[in-house]
Amino acid sequence: NSPLAPAAVPHPRRRSQPPPPTPQGAPGPVLPVSPPCPGRRRAQLRRCLERLKQQVPVGAGPARSTTLSLLHRARLHIQRLEEQELRARRAKDRLRNRQQSLRRRLERLLSPTGGERVRADSLDSSQLSEPSEGEIEVDSVVFSGDLLPNFCTGRDHSYSSPRSPTS
């Protein structure tokens, strides 16, 4: 017997030899199962279609629905449910992300260094740097006589209209 020789095919009317014995614990040969009774199968299909009619919403179709139209409506209903589930999953993910960001923000606000900004006290200038050259101390400025006439005298209290030095 060469590997290229055709395999021997038993004659269809002859009984073939019994299959070789199987090792212990291995499943035995698969025996052919007789097909179910057609009446039982039809009854099972009828029961399944009735359950499907109860689960699928009734559309604006013909008064008497056929099996084909019922299956079509069921397929469309399943597609709508899948789309609805996808939208719900996306909304849930967005809400979960929002919740996480709000938690992080709350943690930052509640942490001792994250929420408070270091502010220099306006009365305490010890944290401030030395005054720059552009800054002038008011106490040390001596007003000369020529600056004083440009200011309003005590008699004019008009804050809404500026006084010109010539009036």
Sequence and secondary structure as in RCSB ss.txt:
>XXXX:A:sequence
NSPLAPAAVPHPRRRSQPPPPTPQGAPGPVLPVSPPCPGRRRAQLRRCLERLKQQVPVGAGPARSTTLSLLHRAR
LHIQRLEEQELRARRAKDRLRNRQQSLRRRLERLLSPTGGERVRADSLDSSQLSEPSEGEIEVDSVVFSGDLLPN
FCTGRDHSYSSPRSPTS
>XXXX:A:secstr
  TTS      TTS         TTS           HHHHHHHHHHHHHHHHHHS   S  SS  HHHHHHHHH
HHHHHHHHHHHHHHHHHHHHHHHHHHHHHHHHHHHSTTTS      SS  TTS    TT   STT    TTTGGG
S  TT   SSS   TT 
